[in-house]
């Protein structure tokens, strides 16, 4: 599913919303050109920043494990787990993290949980419609969270592996 460039761009843009502040803005979308996709997302740059350097991160002293842990829900600040939980998807989220059956969530539930501003920003950055963004996120995020919690707990190392697999890095 994530071999589709639009899907990859949407997920990269979503991730950048949650790691941009943790990287001091370094994960913000690039202007079209300079290797960016038609939607203006420099997928390679974002993924390089997210996935580029093993447990202690790549250059610049970036601690990749700490950043990915923050994206998942540790370390305070804005994170995806907190956003989804506060947005009413806590039960579904726990099912994706846990070892039992995964509960579904609709595109509308994701749009409400993540917020219309974020959905619209991702749509503008990628060239997708807000509906496409919500649909993509509702299909992909549960799978990424599920695979990033192999033992019933979110694991930044598993997230790194999962994103690398899904996004083809």
N, C-alpha and C positions, 0 to 999 in steps of 0.2 A: 504494500500500500504506500509506503513512504518513498518509493522510488520515483513517484510522480513529483516533478519539480515544484509544482504549486503547493502540494502537501508539505514538502520539505520546507519551503519558504514560510508557510503559515506556522509550522511548528518552531522553526528557528526564530521567527518574530515573536511568538509567544514566550519562548525561553528568554529572548533578549529583554522582554518586559520585566522579567523576574531577576535577571542577573546584571542588568545595566548599572544599577546603583551599587552592586557588590564589586563591579569592575571599574567604578568611577566613570561610568558612561562609555566604556570601551566597547560595549556590545551593541551600541546603537546602530541602526541601519545606515548604510552608506548611500550616497547619491548614486543614481543610475550611472553606469560607466564604471571604470576602475574595477572591473570584475564582478560587478553587482548583477543580479538577475534582472529581468525586465521590470519586476515590481519594485526594484530599488533595494533589495536585501542582499547584502554581501554574505551569502551563505557560508562561503569558505572562511571568511574572516570571523564570523560568529562562531562557527564550529571549531575553528582553530583556537579561539579563545576559550571555548567550553571544553574541548576534547584534547587540546594540543599537547598536554604534557604529563601524563601519568599522575600519580597521586599527589605530588607536590607542585604540579603545575609547570607551565613552561616558563618563558622569560619573564622578567619583571617581578619575580618573587610572588607570583600569583599562586595561591594555594587552591588548586582545583578541587580537592576534596571538600574544603570549607565552602567554596562557592556553590558546588553542587548540593551540599548539605543545606545551604541556605535557600537554594531554589526549591528543594524538596520541602523544607519546613523547619529546619533547625536554625539557630543563630539569630532569631529575632528578625525584625524588618519584614518587608514584603516578600511573601513566598506563596507558591502555588497551593500547597496543602492548606495553609491558613485561608487563602482566598476562596478555595472551593468549599471548605468547611463553613466559613462565615456566610457563603452564598447558598447554603442549604444542601450541599452535596456530601455532607459528612458521613452519612450512612453508606452511600455508594463508595466513597473514597476508602472507608475502612474495609469494605468488601474487596476492593482492588488490592489493598495492602495485605490483607489477611490471606490465609491459605485456603479459604472456602470458595464458594461460587461467587463470581463477580456480578454485581447488580448493574443494570444499565442506567444510563442517564441520557436524556434527550438533548438535542442541540439547543433547545430553548432553555433548559436548565443550566447548561454551560454558559450560554450568553448572559443569563441573569447572574450567575455566580461570578463570572469573570468581569462582567460589567460591560455595558454598551460602549463606553468610551474606548476601552481596551480592544474590544471586538472591531470597532470602527477604525481604530489606529492600525491594527493588523491588516484589515481589509485595504486601507489606503496604501500601506507599505508594500503589500504583495500584489495588488491589482485584483484581488478576489472580491467577491461580494461579502457583506457581513454574514449572509446565510451560509455561504461556502466556508467561511472561517468557522462558524459555530458547528457546522456539520463535520468538518475535518477534525476539530478539537474533540468533539464528542466521540469520534471513532478512534482517535489515536491516543489521547491522553490516558484513558483507562488502561490501554494495552501497555503503554510505557510505564505507568505507575505499577501495574501488576508485575511486569518483568523486572522492575527496579526494586522489588521487595520479595526476593525469593524465599526468605525465611520468615515472612510475616512482619518484617520491619523494613522501612525505607533504608536503602543502602546507597550512598553516593558512588561507590565503586561500581555497583551494579547499574546505576543510572548512567554512568559514563560508558559502560559497555553497551547498554541498551541503546543509547543515543547514537553511538558509533555504528551499531548494526543497522538501526532504523534509518539513519540519515546518510549512510553510505560513506562515512569518513574513515 
